[in-house]
């Protein structure tokens, strides 16, 4: 079970505990719906293989960070299978040749159930791991450029798959940002325009509705808008699509000097790439948010291979055939 660690390469939620403990019970219903989508009626391939006990091995075939373990576990739990992990979530999967992929986990269960869970589990693991890898990579670039603060994702996620994508960001060391419209009030340009173009009026209305416990953030297109938002009581101002470098740094610095560092948070969003990170690095910027860490990212490649019966029996005799339930984690080897 992951515990708080002093490893300097680990950041965010994984530094303090197991991200799986953030998941709500409802994610299990989502997984049930994914399985139903993939097998809505007869399972013809499952008929061919039957329900004889079998073993399958999860192999990491491309470099990346392993993320999505609880979703993988729950897929097979719902199918009556067990999972033994040989490497923990957050493991860095090294490049490997086609003959030596990293053996990450072993799954046991009825043969057709293993195959029913194969594609759903691999799709989820591949995307979640890809997002964790992308997040970690960009965070490393920002740290190397001297940025000490927060890298966050956005709400630009895939409908029905948000929890997996946000989870991947967390495993990668990033900040998930607000999860939904109820998590924080973000007044974007459309909100301000639809309320008559008056930022002050919009902030006061948001504060009245959300009360003291709901933060209010305002998307700003200019320094003047940011000043108005802070004076109206905004907790966070987003400098949206400001020119990285001198313009962005100057506006952020002046806002902090005018209102003090504790008055509000400054978030910067728009245009960040791996090639221009240095233009966003500024101690006055509290949060850099980008959808690039979770939209259109390259997936990590995994496969789930059923072990031939004779080989599985031989391995079982060697290790005693001990299998852990999917809700447990094996110690990394």
VOPAGU-2260 file (C-alpha; in pm, 1 decimal, decimal comma):
REM VOPAGU-2260
SITE   aa  ch    i         X         Y         Z
SITE  UNK   A    0       0,0       0,0       0,0
SITE  UNK   A    1     153,3     335,6    -100,0
SITE  UNK   A    2     256,6     551,6     193,8
SITE  UNK   A    3     383,9     909,2     223,4
SITE  UNK   A    4     732,5     928,8      74,3
SITE  UNK   A    5    1033,1    1159,6      68,3
SITE  UNK   A    6    1123,8    1066,2    -290,3
SITE  UNK   A    7    1198,4    1406,0    -454,6
SITE  UNK   A    8    1076,3    1283,5    -794,0
SITE  UNK   A    9     722,5    1226,8    -661,8
SITE  UNK   A   10     490,2    1525,6    -641,7
SITE  UNK   A   11     128,8    1610,8    -567,8
SITE  UNK   A   12    -120,5    1362,3    -427,4
SITE  UNK   A   13     107,4    1053,1    -459,0
SITE  UNK   A   14     355,8    1223,0    -226,1
SITE  UNK   A   15     102,6    1207,2      56,2
SITE  UNK   A   16     -93,4     887,0      -1,0
SITE  UNK   A   17    -268,6     658,3    -245,1
SITE  UNK   A   18    -464,5     845,7    -517,7
SITE  UNK   A   19    -703,6     548,6    -534,8
SITE  UNK   A   20    -841,9     661,5    -198,8
SITE  UNK   A   21    -986,0     967,1    -373,2
SITE  UNK   A   22   -1220,0     763,0    -592,1
SITE  UNK   A   23   -1595,2     773,6    -524,1
SITE  UNK   A   24   -1804,6     453,5    -519,1
SITE  UNK   A   25   -1976,6     566,4    -840,1
SITE  UNK   A   26   -1673,6     486,4   -1055,8
SITE  UNK   A   27   -1763,3     118,7   -1020,7
SITE  UNK   A   28   -2094,8     183,7   -1195,0
SITE  UNK   A   29   -1910,1     343,8   -1483,2
SITE  UNK   A   30   -1693,8      36,9   -1522,0
SITE  UNK   A   31   -2003,0    -184,1   -1522,2
SITE  UNK   A   32   -2141,4      27,0   -1807,4
SITE  UNK   A   33   -1816,0      -9,5   -2003,3
SITE  UNK   A   34   -1833,6    -386,6   -1971,0
SITE  UNK   A   35   -2198,4    -382,2   -2079,1
SITE  UNK   A   36   -2107,9    -169,7   -2381,7
SITE  UNK   A   37   -1844,8    -423,0   -2488,7
SITE  UNK   A   38   -2061,4    -730,9   -2429,0
SITE  UNK   A   39   -2424,1    -620,5   -2476,0
SITE  UNK   A   40   -2552,8    -967,3   -2566,8
SITE  UNK   A   41   -2392,6   -1299,7   -2664,1
SITE  UNK   A   42   -2016,6   -1341,8   -2619,6
SITE  UNK   A   43   -1933,7   -1562,0   -2917,0
SITE  UNK   A   44   -1558,2   -1565,9   -2858,3
SITE  UNK   A   45   -1618,9   -1648,2   -2493,6
SITE  UNK   A   46   -1822,9   -1949,7   -2600,6
SITE  UNK   A   47   -1521,3   -2080,8   -2789,3
SITE  UNK   A   48   -1281,6   -2064,0   -2490,8
SITE  UNK   A   49   -1520,9   -2151,0   -2207,8
SITE  UNK   A   50   -1464,4   -2095,8   -1836,8
SITE  UNK   A   51   -1166,4   -2314,3   -1754,0
SITE  UNK   A   52    -931,7   -2144,3   -1500,8
SITE  UNK   A   53    -658,1   -1947,8   -1673,8
SITE  UNK   A   54    -377,3   -1700,2   -1616,0
SITE  UNK   A   55    -297,6   -1382,7   -1810,1
SITE  UNK   A   56      -1,5   -1149,7   -1780,3
SITE  UNK   A   57     -13,5    -773,0   -1813,1
SITE  UNK   A   58     289,6    -653,3   -2007,2
SITE  UNK   A   59     420,1    -297,6   -2043,5
SITE  UNK   A   60     536,0    -260,0   -2402,9
SITE  UNK   A   61     628,6     108,3   -2427,5
SITE  UNK   A   62     790,6     358,6   -2189,2
SITE  UNK   A   63     568,5     556,8   -1956,0
SITE  UNK   A   64     423,1     582,3   -1607,3
SITE  UNK   A   65     183,8     313,7   -1488,9
SITE  UNK   A   66    -150,0     470,9   -1391,0
SITE  UNK   A   67    -508,3     346,8   -1367,0
SITE  UNK   A   68    -451,7      48,3   -1139,0
SITE  UNK   A   69    -784,1      77,6    -949,4
SITE  UNK   A   70    -980,8      81,4   -1276,5
SITE  UNK   A   71    -795,8    -223,4   -1405,5
SITE  UNK   A   72    -858,9    -400,2   -1073,5
SITE  UNK   A   73   -1229,5    -319,8   -1073,4
SITE  UNK   A   74   -1283,0    -444,3   -1429,2
SITE  UNK   A   75   -1159,3    -787,7   -1331,0
SITE  UNK   A   76   -1319,9    -781,4    -987,1
SITE  UNK   A   77   -1659,4    -740,9   -1153,1
SITE  UNK   A   78   -1576,7   -1038,7   -1374,8
SITE  UNK   A   79   -1482,2   -1261,5   -1082,3
SITE  UNK   A   80   -1107,2   -1253,6   -1147,9
SITE  UNK   A   81    -812,6   -1170,3    -922,4
SITE  UNK   A   82    -514,5    -943,8    -992,4
SITE  UNK   A   83    -164,1    -961,6    -847,2
SITE  UNK   A   84      50,5    -653,2    -907,2
SITE  UNK   A   85     425,8    -697,8    -935,3
SITE  UNK   A   86     495,8    -323,9    -973,4
SITE  UNK   A   87     302,9     -42,9    -801,0
SITE  UNK   A   88     113,7     242,9    -959,7
SITE  UNK   A   89     351,6     522,4   -1053,0
SITE  UNK   A   90     616,7     279,2   -1174,3
SITE  UNK   A   91     823,6     413,2   -1462,1
SITE  UNK   A   92     805,3     155,4   -1740,7
SITE  UNK   A   93    1134,8     147,0   -1927,9
SITE  UNK   A   94    1173,5     105,7   -2303,0
SITE  UNK   A   95    1182,3    -262,8   -2385,1
SITE  UNK   A   96    1232,5    -485,6   -2683,6
SITE  UNK   A   97     942,9    -694,4   -2811,0
SITE  UNK   A   98    1099,3    -996,5   -2642,6
SITE  UNK   A   99    1139,5    -844,2   -2295,6
SITE  UNK   A  100     831,1    -638,9   -2202,2
SITE  UNK   A  101     793,8    -561,2   -1832,3
SITE  UNK   A  102     562,3    -806,4   -1651,9
SITE  UNK   A  103     346,1    -568,9   -1444,1
SITE  UNK   A  104      65,1    -788,3   -1313,1
SITE  UNK   A  105     -90,5   -1132,9   -1331,0
SITE  UNK   A  106    -463,0   -1195,3   -1362,9
SITE  UNK   A  107    -635,3   -1524,8   -1276,4
SITE  UNK   A  108    -992,1   -1626,9   -1355,6
SITE  UNK   A  109   -1221,3   -1810,0   -1596,9
SITE  UNK   A  110   -1079,1   -1784,9   -1947,3
SITE  UNK   A  111   -1374,0   -1608,4   -2107,1
SITE  UNK   A  112   -1388,0   -1358,3   -1821,0
SITE  UNK   A  113   -1023,0   -1271,1   -1871,1
SITE  UNK   A  114   -1095,4   -1201,3   -2236,5
SITE  UNK   A  115   -1412,8   -1005,5   -2159,2
SITE  UNK   A  116   -1209,0    -769,3   -1942,1
SITE  UNK   A  117    -906,0    -751,9   -2168,2
SITE  UNK   A  118    -994,4    -463,2   -2397,7
SITE  UNK   A  119   -1184,1    -252,4   -2142,9
SITE  UNK   A  120    -900,7    -277,7   -1891,8
SITE  UNK   A  121    -623,7    -214,1   -2144,0
SITE  UNK   A  122    -797,9      85,2   -2304,1
SITE  UNK   A  123    -842,4     245,0   -1963,3
SITE  UNK   A  124    -489,6     170,4   -1846,7
SITE  UNK   A  125    -331,4     291,6   -2172,0
SITE  UNK   A  126    -507,8     630,1   -2166,0
SITE  UNK   A  127    -465,1     689,7   -1793,7
SITE  UNK   A  128     -95,7     600,4   -1813,5
SITE  UNK   A  129     -48,9     821,8   -2118,1
SITE  UNK   A  130    -190,6    1118,8   -1928,9
SITE  UNK   A  131      23,7    1047,5   -1622,2
SITE  UNK   A  132     329,6    1025,1   -1846,8
SITE  UNK   A  133     248,9    1349,5   -2029,1
SITE  UNK   A  134     184,9    1530,5   -1699,8
SITE  UNK   A  135     505,2    1408,4   -1540,8
SITE  UNK   A  136     709,3    1497,3   -1847,9
SITE  UNK   A  137     580,9    1856,1   -1869,0
SITE  UNK   A  138     616,0    1899,5   -1493,9
SITE  UNK   A  139     979,2    1789,7   -1520,1
SITE  UNK   A  140    1041,1    2050,1   -1791,6
SITE  UNK   A  141     885,7    2323,0   -1576,7
SITE  UNK   A  142    1091,5    2222,0   -1274,7
SITE  UNK   A  143    1407,7    2218,4   -1484,8
SITE  UNK   A  144    1324,9    2573,5   -1599,5
SITE  UNK   A  145    1289,2    2684,4   -1236,5
SITE  UNK   A  146     910,5    2687,3   -1192,0
SITE  UNK   A  147     824,4    2593,7    -829,0
SITE  UNK   A  148     446,1    2607,2    -832,5
SITE  UNK   A  149     147,6    2413,1    -968,0
SITE  UNK   A  150      84,5    2248,2   -1305,5
SITE  UNK   A  151    -286,5    2178,0   -1355,6
SITE  UNK   A  152    -512,1    2021,1   -1613,3
SITE  UNK   A  153    -846,0    2158,5   -1731,0
SITE  UNK   A  154   -1211,5    2056,9   -1763,6
SITE  UNK   A  155   -1158,7    1975,1   -2132,9
SITE  UNK   A  156   -1199,1    1604,0   -2075,2
SITE  UNK   A  157   -1375,8    1319,6   -2254,0
SITE  UNK   A  158   -1744,9    1289,9   -2152,2
SITE  UNK   A  159   -1792,2     979,7   -1938,2
SITE  UNK   A  160   -1417,5     933,7   -1892,4
SITE  UNK   A  161   -1328,1    1238,6   -1682,7
SITE  UNK   A  162   -1252,3    1047,8   -1365,5
SITE  UNK   A  163    -990,0     836,7   -1542,7
SITE  UNK   A  164    -827,8    1138,4   -1708,0
SITE  UNK   A  165    -822,6    1347,1   -1390,1
SITE  UNK   A  166    -682,4    1047,7   -1203,6
SITE  UNK   A  167    -399,5    1018,2   -1456,2
SITE  UNK   A  168    -307,0    1382,8   -1398,1
SITE  UNK   A  169    -285,3    1319,1   -1023,8
SITE  UNK   A  170     -66,1    1010,8   -1061,4
SITE  UNK   A  171     162,7    1214,2   -1287,6
SITE  UNK   A  172     211,9    1471,1   -1010,2
SITE  UNK   A  173     -14,5    1741,6   -1149,7
SITE  UNK   A  174    -320,6    1918,3   -1011,6
SITE  UNK   A  175    -653,5    1797,4   -1149,3
SITE  UNK   A  176    -805,2    2151,0   -1133,6
SITE  UNK   A  177   -1180,1    2172,5   -1066,2
SITE  UNK   A  178   -1356,5    1846,8   -1132,3
SITE  UNK   A  179   -1689,0    1991,2   -1249,4
SITE  UNK   A  180   -1908,9    2300,7   -1249,3
SITE  UNK   A  181   -1996,0    2245,6    -882,6
SITE  UNK   A  182   -1635,3    2235,1    -760,2
SITE  UNK   A  183   -1554,1    2604,5    -811,6
SITE  UNK   A  184   -1714,1    2901,8    -984,2
SITE  UNK   A  185   -1514,7    2995,9   -1291,3
SITE  UNK   A  186   -1647,3    3305,7   -1463,9
SITE  UNK   A  187   -1528,6    3283,1   -1823,2
SITE  UNK   A  188   -1572,0    3549,7   -2088,8
SITE  UNK   A  189   -1916,2    3413,5   -2183,6
SITE  UNK   A  190   -2037,4    3445,1   -1824,9
SITE  UNK   A  191   -1921,6    3806,3   -1807,0
SITE  UNK   A  192   -2067,3    3898,8   -2146,9
SITE  UNK   A  193   -2398,0    3728,2   -2065,5
SITE  UNK   A  194   -2421,9    3929,4   -1743,6
SITE  UNK   A  195   -2380,8    4262,7   -1919,3
SITE  UNK   A  196   -2003,1    4273,8   -1939,8
SITE  UNK   A  197   -1971,2    4372,7   -1573,9
SITE  UNK   A  198   -1709,2    4164,6   -1392,9
SITE  UNK   A  199   -1788,1    4315,0   -1054,0
SITE  UNK   A  200   -2156,6    4228,4   -1083,5
SITE  UNK   A  201   -2074,8    3873,3   -1195,6
SITE  UNK   A  202   -1830,1    3812,8    -907,9
SITE  UNK   A  203   -2072,4    3945,1    -647,1
SITE  UNK   A  204   -2350,3    3724,3    -780,9
SITE  UNK   A  205   -2121,0    3420,1    -776,3
SITE  UNK   A  206   -2010,1    3495,8    -419,8
SITE  UNK   A  207   -2369,3    3531,8    -305,6
SITE  UNK   A  208   -2468,5    3198,2    -458,9
SITE  UNK   A  209   -2165,2    2991,3    -360,0
SITE  UNK   A  210   -2107,4    3140,0     -17,7
SITE  UNK   A  211   -1779,6    3138,4     170,2
SITE  UNK   A  212   -1686,7    2779,4      82,9
SITE  UNK   A  213   -1683,4    2808,6    -298,2
SITE  UNK   A  214   -1392,5    2988,3    -461,1
SITE  UNK   A  215   -1453,5    3225,2    -750,8
SITE  UNK   A  216   -1213,9    3250,0   -1044,8
SITE  UNK   A  217   -1238,3    3502,6   -1327,3
SITE  UNK   A  218   -1094,3    3457,1   -1675,4
SITE  UNK   A  219    -931,4    3787,5   -1771,4
SITE  UNK   A  220    -824,5    3918,3   -2111,2
SITE  UNK   A  221    -635,6    4221,9   -1981,7
SITE  UNK   A  222    -462,4    4357,5   -1674,1
SITE  UNK   A  223    -751,8    4598,7   -1616,5
SITE  UNK   A  224    -997,7    4309,1   -1605,3
SITE  UNK   A  225    -774,9    4127,0   -1356,9
SITE  UNK   A  226    -763,3    4433,7   -1131,2
SITE  UNK   A  227   -1142,9    4467,8   -1142,4
SITE  UNK   A  228   -1185,9    4097,2   -1063,5
SITE  UNK   A  229    -958,0    4111,7    -757,7
SITE  UNK   A  230   -1119,7    4429,8    -629,3
SITE  UNK   A  231   -1459,8    4261,0    -666,8
SITE  UNK   A  232   -1344,1    3972,2    -447,5
SITE  UNK   A  233   -1224,5    3702,6    -689,4
SITE  UNK   A  234   -1009,6    3437,3    -524,8
SITE  UNK   A  235    -828,9    3343,6    -847,0
SITE  UNK   A  236    -762,8    3541,8   -1164,2
SITE  UNK   A  237    -678,3    3360,9   -1485,8
SITE  UNK   A  238    -455,3    3546,8   -1729,1
SITE  UNK   A  239    -586,1    3390,3   -2046,0
SITE  UNK   A  240    -368,6    3375,1   -2358,1
SITE  UNK   A  241    -130,9    3647,6   -2246,6
SITE  UNK   A  242     195,3    3664,7   -2441,0
SITE  UNK   A  243     447,2    3445,6   -2255,0
SITE  UNK   A  244     756,8    3621,5   -2135,3
SITE  UNK   A  245     780,5    3991,0   -2055,9
SITE  UNK   A  246     406,5    4075,4   -2088,3
SITE  UNK   A  247     287,0    3783,9   -1878,0
SITE  UNK   A  248     557,7    3824,9   -1614,8
SITE  UNK   A  249     497,1    4198,4   -1588,8
SITE  UNK   A  250     122,0    4169,2   -1536,1
SITE  UNK   A  251     161,9    3892,3   -1276,6
SITE  UNK   A  252     427,0    4088,6   -1086,6
SITE  UNK   A  253     223,7    4410,8   -1082,0
SITE  UNK   A  254     -87,1    4230,5    -956,6
SITE  UNK   A  255     107,5    4070,2    -671,1
SITE  UNK   A  256     271,5    4402,4    -581,7
SITE  UNK   A  257     -60,0    4584,8    -585,4
SITE  UNK   A  258    -270,6    4337,8    -390,0
SITE  UNK   A  259     -17,3    4128,7    -200,1
SITE  UNK   A  260      73,8    3765,1    -247,6
SITE  UNK   A  261    -193,7    3632,9     -13,8
SITE  UNK   A  262    -485,9    3824,5    -167,5
SITE  UNK   A  263    -544,5    3598,9    -467,7
SITE  UNK   A  264    -394,6    3325,2    -683,3
SITE  UNK   A  265    -280,5    3393,4   -1037,3
SITE  UNK   A  266    -345,6    3122,1   -1292,6
SITE  UNK   A  267    -203,3    3133,3   -1644,2
SITE  UNK   A  268    -359,3    2937,7   -1928,6
SITE  UNK   A  269    -335,8    2914,6   -2305,1
SITE  UNK   A  270     -55,4    2842,7   -2547,6
SITE  UNK   A  271     180,3    2640,1   -2328,7
SITE  UNK   A  272     389,5    2386,6   -2519,1
SITE  UNK   A  273     694,3    2179,4   -2437,9
SITE  UNK   A  274     898,9    2422,5   -2647,7
SITE  UNK   A  275     799,6    2747,7   -2475,3
SITE  UNK   A  276     779,9    2657,5   -2105,1
SITE  UNK   A  277    1041,6    2914,0   -2004,7
SITE  UNK   A  278     812,3    3198,3   -2109,5
SITE  UNK   A  279     560,7    3087,5   -1845,0
SITE  UNK   A  280     807,5    3041,7   -1561,6
SITE  UNK   A  281     757,2    3316,6   -1307,6
SITE  UNK   A  282     738,6    3302,8    -928,4
SITE  UNK   A  283     435,2    3533,5    -936,7
SITE  UNK   A  284     235,4    3274,0   -1133,6
SITE  UNK   A  285      75,8    3032,4    -888,0
SITE  UNK   A  286     -82,6    2791,2   -1136,5
SITE  UNK   A  287     -10,9    2701,3   -1498,0
SITE  UNK   A  288    -303,7    2513,3   -1650,5
SITE  UNK   A  289    -309,0    2334,2   -1983,2
SITE  UNK   A  290    -521,3    2076,7   -2162,2
SITE  UNK   A  291    -213,1    1951,4   -2348,0
SITE  UNK   A  292    -135,0    1705,2   -2068,7
SITE  UNK   A  293    -462,4    1518,3   -2116,6
SITE  UNK   A  294    -591,6    1595,1   -2468,0
SITE  UNK   A  295    -445,6    1410,0   -2764,1
SITE  UNK   A  296    -169,2    1249,0   -2561,8
SITE  UNK   A  297      13,5     937,5   -2674,8
SITE  UNK   A  298    -107,5     624,5   -2498,7
SITE  UNK   A  299     122,1     382,0   -2320,7
SITE  UNK   A  300     112,9      41,3   -2488,7
SITE  UNK   A  301      11,0    -263,3   -2284,5
SITE  UNK   A  302     -94,3    -615,8   -2368,5
SITE  UNK   A  303    -266,4    -890,3   -2172,0
SITE  UNK   A  304    -144,9   -1233,8   -2275,0
SITE  UNK   A  305    -314,1   -1558,3   -2170,8
SITE  UNK   A  306     -48,4   -1803,8   -2058,4
SITE  UNK   A  307     -55,0   -2147,8   -2227,0
SITE  UNK   A  308    -181,1   -2409,9   -1981,5
SITE  UNK   A  309     143,4   -2607,1   -1954,4
SITE  UNK   A  310     350,9   -2295,2   -1883,1
SITE  UNK   A  311     101,2   -2168,1   -1625,3
SITE  UNK   A  312     101,0   -2504,0   -1445,5
SITE  UNK   A  313     481,2   -2506,7   -1432,3
SITE  UNK   A  314     495,1   -2155,2   -1286,1
SITE  UNK   A  315     223,5   -2243,2   -1036,7
SITE  UNK   A  316     426,9   -2536,9    -905,8
SITE  UNK   A  317     730,7   -2311,0    -861,9
SITE  UNK   A  318     561,8   -2027,2    -673,9
SITE  UNK   A  319     295,3   -2222,3    -491,5
SITE  UNK   A  320      19,2   -2063,6    -694,1
SITE  UNK   A  321     -35,3   -1778,2    -445,8
SITE  UNK   A  322    -271,4   -1515,6    -589,5
SITE  UNK   A  323    -373,4   -1191,3    -422,7
SITE  UNK   A  324    -715,3   -1037,8    -451,8
SITE  UNK   A  325    -738,1    -748,6    -697,7
SITE  UNK   A  326    -801,2    -501,0    -417,6
SITE  UNK   A  327    -449,8    -558,7    -279,1
SITE  UNK   A  328    -111,9    -444,2    -407,0
SITE  UNK   A  329     189,2    -668,4    -434,3
SITE  UNK   A  330     521,7    -528,3    -319,4
SITE  UNK   A  331     728,1    -396,6    -608,8
SITE  UNK   A  332     994,7    -637,5    -719,8
